[in-house]
Amino acid sequence: MVITYYGFEFFKVQFGDIVIAFNPVSKESGEKIPRFGADIALISLEHPLMNGTENLSLGEREPFIIRGPGEYEIKGVFIKGFSSESSFGGKKRINTVYTVILEDITLCFLGALENAKIGSEARSELGNADIVFVPIGGNGVFTPDDANDFAASLEPKIIIPMHWEEKGGKEGKSLDIFLKEAGVEKAEKFEKLTVKKRDLENKEGEIVILSSVL
């Protein structure tokens, strides 16, 4: 599995011939937009920084788009979406938290989650995650300290912070605060994360910082 970050909450996860896009930015966002074909697109919240599915069709690839809670199976990928709340963008919105199982690895993508108020079923599912993507920027998503507390409580193998950039791709202070709360003095940034199930065996809450490739 290869995980690539494009800023804000936009990730590409590729395993074999399958490509999944999480919260792609749209043209309306004014941000730089990569172009690649995806088989599956997961949208947590209807906002220009997270719902840009128009750029994910390329060649023969046309994404199956998931925009909310439910259970899905597409091309051998098992996905569950759970409803939560967020005030990102200045008003209350529905945010969907996703779990994705592929290559015997469970991903948990929190989207624009703002607080720990999620249902018991969702909490149980999230507790099985190997890799958690957690927003840390505040202003409608988790603050850095709350993000650290919540992500750590799930006891994943790897924690990937996201949504720590400001408009224009500038790095805000939230990443430094998050790392301090986690007790990490210095964290190396990586362009991509390549991981297999066996790589996770001896990990416990390891924080991986991915730099935007744009």
C-alpha atoms as a printed R data frame, in Angstrom:
    type eleno elety resid chain resno       x      y       z
1   ATOM     1    CA   MET     A     1   0.000  0.000   0.000
2   ATOM     2    CA   VAL     A     2   1.280  3.451  -0.939
3   ATOM     3    CA   ILE     A     3  -0.196  6.582   0.703
4   ATOM     4    CA   THR     A     4   0.365  9.990  -0.907
5   ATOM     5    CA   TYR     A     5  -0.711 13.344   0.558
6   ATOM     6    CA   TYR     A     6  -1.920 16.371  -1.437
7   ATOM     7    CA   GLY     A     7  -2.630 18.759   1.432
8   ATOM     8    CA   PHE     A     8  -5.624 19.499   3.686
9   ATOM     9    CA   GLU     A     9  -7.412 16.119   3.834
10  ATOM    10    CA   PHE     A    10  -6.654 14.921   0.315
11  ATOM    11    CA   PHE     A    11  -4.945 11.517   0.124
12  ATOM    12    CA   LYS     A    12  -4.395  8.909  -2.536
13  ATOM    13    CA   VAL     A    13  -4.112  5.311  -1.351
14  ATOM    14    CA   GLN     A    14  -2.960  2.786  -3.925
15  ATOM    15    CA   PHE     A    15  -2.658 -0.952  -3.560
16  ATOM    16    CA   GLY     A    16  -2.063 -3.066  -6.626
17  ATOM    17    CA   ASP     A    17  -4.286 -1.720  -9.378
18  ATOM    18    CA   ILE     A    18  -6.812 -0.115  -7.018
19  ATOM    19    CA   VAL     A    19  -6.690  3.628  -6.302
20  ATOM    20    CA   ILE     A    20  -8.748  5.308  -3.561
21  ATOM    21    CA   ALA     A    21  -9.040  9.088  -3.126
22  ATOM    22    CA   PHE     A    22  -9.989 10.610   0.230
23  ATOM    23    CA   ASN     A    23 -11.512 14.117   0.381
24  ATOM    24    CA   PRO     A    24 -10.122 15.511  -2.894
25  ATOM    25    CA   VAL     A    25 -10.073 19.294  -3.234
26  ATOM    26    CA   SER     A    26 -12.249 20.824  -5.947
27  ATOM    27    CA   LYS     A    27 -11.589 23.494  -8.539
28  ATOM    28    CA   GLU     A    28 -13.708 25.892  -6.476
29  ATOM    29    CA   SER     A    29 -11.183 25.714  -3.622
30  ATOM    30    CA   GLY     A    30  -8.580 27.744  -5.494
31  ATOM    31    CA   GLU     A    31  -5.904 25.227  -4.463
32  ATOM    32    CA   LYS     A    32  -3.543 23.245  -6.664
33  ATOM    33    CA   ILE     A    33  -5.230 20.130  -7.982
34  ATOM    34    CA   PRO     A    34  -3.469 16.928  -9.048
35  ATOM    35    CA   ARG     A    35  -4.928 14.819 -11.832
36  ATOM    36    CA   PHE     A    36  -5.122 11.062 -11.496
37  ATOM    37    CA   GLY     A    37  -7.680  8.346 -12.014
38  ATOM    38    CA   ALA     A    38  -9.361  6.794  -8.971
39  ATOM    39    CA   ASP     A    39 -11.513  3.698  -8.604
40  ATOM    40    CA   ILE     A    40 -13.160  4.889  -5.389
41  ATOM    41    CA   ALA     A    41 -13.640  8.398  -3.978
42  ATOM    42    CA   LEU     A    42 -14.642  8.956  -0.352
43  ATOM    43    CA   ILE     A    43 -16.161 12.324   0.588
44  ATOM    44    CA   SER     A    44 -16.505 13.122   4.287
45  ATOM    45    CA   LEU     A    45 -18.099 16.549   4.030
46  ATOM    46    CA   GLU     A    46 -19.618 18.732   1.299
47  ATOM    47    CA   HIS     A    47 -17.091 21.558   1.086
48  ATOM    48    CA   PRO     A    48 -14.827 22.665  -1.815
49  ATOM    49    CA   LEU     A    49 -11.745 21.518   0.105
50  ATOM    50    CA   MET     A    50 -13.129 17.987   0.370
51  ATOM    51    CA   ASN     A    51 -15.526 17.161  -2.485
52  ATOM    52    CA   GLY     A    52 -13.592 17.622  -5.738
53  ATOM    53    CA   THR     A    53 -14.498 14.411  -7.518
54  ATOM    54    CA   GLU     A    54 -14.405 16.083 -10.959
55  ATOM    55    CA   ASN     A    55 -10.644 15.532 -11.230
56  ATOM    56    CA   LEU     A    56 -10.591 11.810 -10.521
57  ATOM    57    CA   SER     A    57 -11.613 10.476 -13.930
58  ATOM    58    CA   LEU     A    58  -8.713  9.563 -16.179
59  ATOM    59    CA   GLY     A    59  -8.499  7.077 -19.011
60  ATOM    60    CA   GLU     A    60 -10.722  4.118 -18.203
61  ATOM    61    CA   ARG     A    61 -10.908  5.025 -14.524
62  ATOM    62    CA   GLU     A    62 -14.212  6.488 -13.353
63  ATOM    63    CA   PRO     A    63 -14.557  6.629  -9.555
64  ATOM    64    CA   PHE     A    64 -17.348  5.069  -7.540
65  ATOM    65    CA   ILE     A    65 -18.221  8.007  -5.288
66  ATOM    66    CA   ILE     A    66 -19.280  7.558  -1.659
67  ATOM    67    CA   ARG     A    67 -20.672 10.630   0.075
68  ATOM    68    CA   GLY     A    68 -22.067  9.410   3.372
69  ATOM    69    CA   PRO     A    69 -22.799  6.708   5.940
70  ATOM    70    CA   GLY     A    70 -23.440  3.109   4.979
71  ATOM    71    CA   GLU     A    71 -21.695 -0.153   4.138
72  ATOM    72    CA   TYR     A    72 -20.065 -0.685   0.776
73  ATOM    73    CA   GLU     A    73 -18.001 -3.282  -1.065
74  ATOM    74    CA   ILE     A    74 -16.285 -2.181  -4.257
75  ATOM    75    CA   LYS     A    75 -13.681 -4.272  -6.044
76  ATOM    76    CA   GLY     A    76 -12.910 -6.249  -2.903
77  ATOM    77    CA   VAL     A    77 -12.578 -3.125  -0.737
78  ATOM    78    CA   PHE     A    78 -14.823 -3.092   2.346
79  ATOM    79    CA   ILE     A    79 -15.950  0.363   3.495
80  ATOM    80    CA   LYS     A    80 -18.123  1.564   6.344
81  ATOM    81    CA   GLY     A    81 -19.227  5.170   6.836
82  ATOM    82    CA   PHE     A    82 -20.421  6.585  10.154
83  ATOM    83    CA   SER     A    83 -22.231  9.877  10.665
84  ATOM    84    CA   SER     A    84 -20.773 12.596  12.900
85  ATOM    85    CA   GLU     A    85 -20.905 16.385  13.157
86  ATOM    86    CA   SER     A    86 -18.575 19.161  12.135
87  ATOM    87    CA   SER     A    87 -18.769 22.946  11.989
88  ATOM    88    CA   PHE     A    88 -16.030 23.226   9.376
89  ATOM    89    CA   GLY     A    89 -16.792 26.088   7.016
90  ATOM    90    CA   GLY     A    90 -18.724 28.008   9.655
91  ATOM    91    CA   LYS     A    91 -21.890 25.961   9.969
92  ATOM    92    CA   LYS     A    92 -23.008 22.598  11.278
93  ATOM    93    CA   ARG     A    93 -22.581 19.857   8.701
94  ATOM    94    CA   ILE     A    94 -22.697 16.084   8.539
95  ATOM    95    CA   ASN     A    95 -19.220 14.592   8.524
96  ATOM    96    CA   THR     A    96 -18.700 10.965   7.574
97  ATOM    97    CA   VAL     A    97 -15.991  8.948   9.289
98  ATOM    98    CA   TYR     A    98 -14.832  5.993   7.175
99  ATOM    99    CA   THR     A    99 -13.171  2.676   7.862
100 ATOM   100    CA   VAL     A   100 -11.604  0.951   4.876
101 ATOM   101    CA   ILE     A   101 -10.258 -2.604   4.847
102 ATOM   102    CA   LEU     A   102  -7.728 -3.530   2.180
103 ATOM   103    CA   GLU     A   103  -4.687 -5.799   2.064
104 ATOM   104    CA   ASP     A   104  -5.683 -6.972   5.558
105 ATOM   105    CA   ILE     A   105  -5.026 -3.414   6.793
106 ATOM   106    CA   THR     A   106  -7.790 -1.291   8.312
107 ATOM   107    CA   LEU     A   107  -7.699  2.440   7.657
108 ATOM   108    CA   CYS     A   108  -9.710  4.915   9.701
109 ATOM   109    CA   PHE     A   109 -10.309  8.278   8.030
110 ATOM   110    CA   LEU     A   110 -11.866 10.812  10.412
111 ATOM   111    CA   GLY     A   111 -12.537 13.511   7.827
112 ATOM   112    CA   ALA     A   112 -13.549 16.828   9.401
113 ATOM   113    CA   LEU     A   113 -14.385 15.302  12.785
114 ATOM   114    CA   GLU     A   114 -14.677 18.021  15.410
115 ATOM   115    CA   ASN     A   115 -15.208 16.130  18.648
116 ATOM   116    CA   ALA     A   116 -15.328 12.639  20.127
117 ATOM   117    CA   LYS     A   117 -19.142 12.436  20.047
118 ATOM   118    CA   ILE     A   118 -19.601  9.389  17.847
119 ATOM   119    CA   GLY     A   119 -21.861  6.387  18.292
120 ATOM   120    CA   SER     A   120 -20.838  3.224  20.117
121 ATOM   121    CA   GLU     A   121 -20.873  1.160  16.914
122 ATOM   122    CA   ALA     A   122 -18.570  3.647  15.211
123 ATOM   123    CA   ARG     A   123 -16.269  3.786  18.211
124 ATOM   124    CA   SER     A   124 -15.995 -0.002  18.224
125 ATOM   125    CA   GLU     A   125 -15.129 -0.090  14.527
126 ATOM   126    CA   LEU     A   126 -12.566  2.699  14.814
127 ATOM   127    CA   GLY     A   127 -10.843  0.817  17.602
128 ATOM   128    CA   ASN     A   128  -9.847 -1.870  15.106
129 ATOM   129    CA   ALA     A   129  -7.914  0.528  12.874
130 ATOM   130    CA   ASP     A   130  -4.269  0.009  12.001
131 ATOM   131    CA   ILE     A   131  -3.810  3.485  10.510
132 ATOM   132    CA   VAL     A   132  -5.752  6.573  11.596
133 ATOM   133    CA   PHE     A   133  -5.936  9.828   9.599
134 ATOM   134    CA   VAL     A   134  -6.787 12.599  12.060
135 ATOM   135    CA   PRO     A   135  -7.496 16.334  11.412
136 ATOM   136    CA   ILE     A   136  -5.615 18.646  13.762
137 ATOM   137    CA   GLY     A   137  -6.152 22.202  12.543
138 ATOM   138    CA   GLY     A   138  -9.059 23.410  14.691
139 ATOM   139    CA   ASN     A   139 -11.628 25.848  13.260
140 ATOM   140    CA   GLY     A   140 -14.306 23.222  12.719
141 ATOM   141    CA   VAL     A   141 -12.141 20.117  13.085
142 ATOM   142    CA   PHE     A   142 -10.225 18.696  16.058
143 ATOM   143    CA   THR     A   143  -7.826 21.032  17.834
144 ATOM   144    CA   PRO     A   144  -4.279 19.610  18.057
145 ATOM   145    CA   ASP     A   145  -4.591 18.508  21.689
146 ATOM   146    CA   ASP     A   146  -8.041 16.938  21.225
147 ATOM   147    CA   ALA     A   147  -6.835 15.248  18.042
148 ATOM   148    CA   ASN     A   148  -3.920 13.690  19.886
149 ATOM   149    CA   ASP     A   149  -6.133 12.450  22.721
150 ATOM   150    CA   PHE     A   150  -8.717 10.933  20.398
151 ATOM   151    CA   ALA     A   151  -6.274  9.308  17.978
152 ATOM   152    CA   ALA     A   152  -4.234  7.827  20.842
153 ATOM   153    CA   SER     A   153  -7.395  6.427  22.457
154 ATOM   154    CA   LEU     A   154  -8.003  4.299  19.355
155 ATOM   155    CA   GLU     A   155  -4.613  2.631  19.870
156 ATOM   156    CA   PRO     A   156  -3.689  2.373  16.173
157 ATOM   157    CA   LYS     A   157  -0.340  1.278  14.820
158 ATOM   158    CA   ILE     A   158   0.185  4.521  12.873
159 ATOM   159    CA   ILE     A   159  -1.317  8.014  13.226
160 ATOM   160    CA   ILE     A   160  -1.233 10.354  10.226
161 ATOM   161    CA   PRO     A   161  -2.132 13.985  11.060
162 ATOM   162    CA   MET     A   162  -3.860 15.999   8.346
163 ATOM   163    CA   HIS     A   163  -5.562 19.351   7.883
164 ATOM   164    CA   TRP     A   164  -2.601 21.194   9.392
165 ATOM   165    CA   GLU     A   165  -2.000 23.470   6.421
166 ATOM   166    CA   GLU     A   166  -3.529 26.882   5.952
167 ATOM   167    CA   LYS     A   167  -4.861 28.368   2.716
168 ATOM   168    CA   GLY     A   168  -2.222 28.356   0.018
169 ATOM   169    CA   GLY     A   169  -0.441 25.350   1.507
170 ATOM   170    CA   LYS     A   170   1.281 27.282   4.293
171 ATOM   171    CA   GLU     A   171   2.086 25.264   7.377
172 ATOM   172    CA   GLY     A   172   0.257 26.467  10.458
173 ATOM   173    CA   LYS     A   173   1.207 26.040  14.106
174 ATOM   174    CA   SER     A   174  -1.141 23.121  14.707
175 ATOM   175    CA   LEU     A   175   1.377 20.483  13.636
176 ATOM   176    CA   ASP     A   176   3.975 21.655  16.170
177 ATOM   177    CA   ILE     A   177   1.329 21.725  18.933
178 ATOM   178    CA   PHE     A   178   0.101 18.246  17.984
179 ATOM   179    CA   LEU     A   179   3.616 16.796  18.084
180 ATOM   180    CA   LYS     A   180   4.316 18.465  21.420
181 ATOM   181    CA   GLU     A   181   1.111 17.015  22.890
182 ATOM   182    CA   ALA     A   182   2.174 13.588  21.604
183 ATOM   183    CA   GLY     A   183   5.592 13.935  23.216
184 ATOM   184    CA   VAL     A   184   7.434 13.998  19.894
185 ATOM   185    CA   GLU     A   185  10.325 16.454  19.863
186 ATOM   186    CA   LYS     A   186  11.157 16.124  16.188
187 ATOM   187    CA   ALA     A   187   9.373 14.305  13.386
188 ATOM   188    CA   GLU     A   188  10.726 13.584   9.943
189 ATOM   189    CA   LYS     A   189   8.453 14.281   7.007
190 ATOM   190    CA   PHE     A   190   8.017 11.791   4.209
191 ATOM   191    CA   GLU     A   191   6.772 12.265   0.660
192 ATOM   192    CA   LYS     A   192   4.992  8.902   0.673
193 ATOM   193    CA   LEU     A   193   4.268  6.069   3.058
194 ATOM   194    CA   THR     A   194   4.701  2.546   1.745
195 ATOM   195    CA   VAL     A   195   3.406 -0.051   4.173
196 ATOM   196    CA   LYS     A   196   2.514 -3.737   4.332
197 ATOM   197    CA   LYS     A   197   0.730 -5.630   7.073
198 ATOM   198    CA   ARG     A   198   3.966 -7.093   8.429
199 ATOM   199    CA   ASP     A   199   5.425 -3.590   8.775
200 ATOM   200    CA   LEU     A   200   2.793 -2.785  11.408
201 ATOM   201    CA   GLU     A   201   3.489 -5.654  13.783
202 ATOM   202    CA   ASN     A   202   5.820 -3.822  16.176
203 ATOM   203    CA   LYS     A   203   4.360 -0.332  15.866
204 ATOM   204    CA   GLU     A   204   2.246  1.376  18.517
205 ATOM   205    CA   GLY     A   205   0.850  4.863  17.907
206 ATOM   206    CA   GLU     A   206   3.726  5.901  15.643
207 ATOM   207    CA   ILE     A   207   3.166  9.354  14.142
208 ATOM   208    CA   VAL     A   208   3.973  9.671  10.445
209 ATOM   209    CA   ILE     A   209   4.078 13.147   8.890
210 ATOM   210    CA   LEU     A   210   3.475 13.258   5.152
211 ATOM   211    CA   SER     A   211   4.448 16.342   3.167
212 ATOM   212    CA   SER     A   212   2.147 17.463   0.391
213 ATOM   213    CA   VAL     A   213   3.603 16.475  -2.974
214 ATOM   214    CA   LEU     A   214   2.079 19.565  -4.639
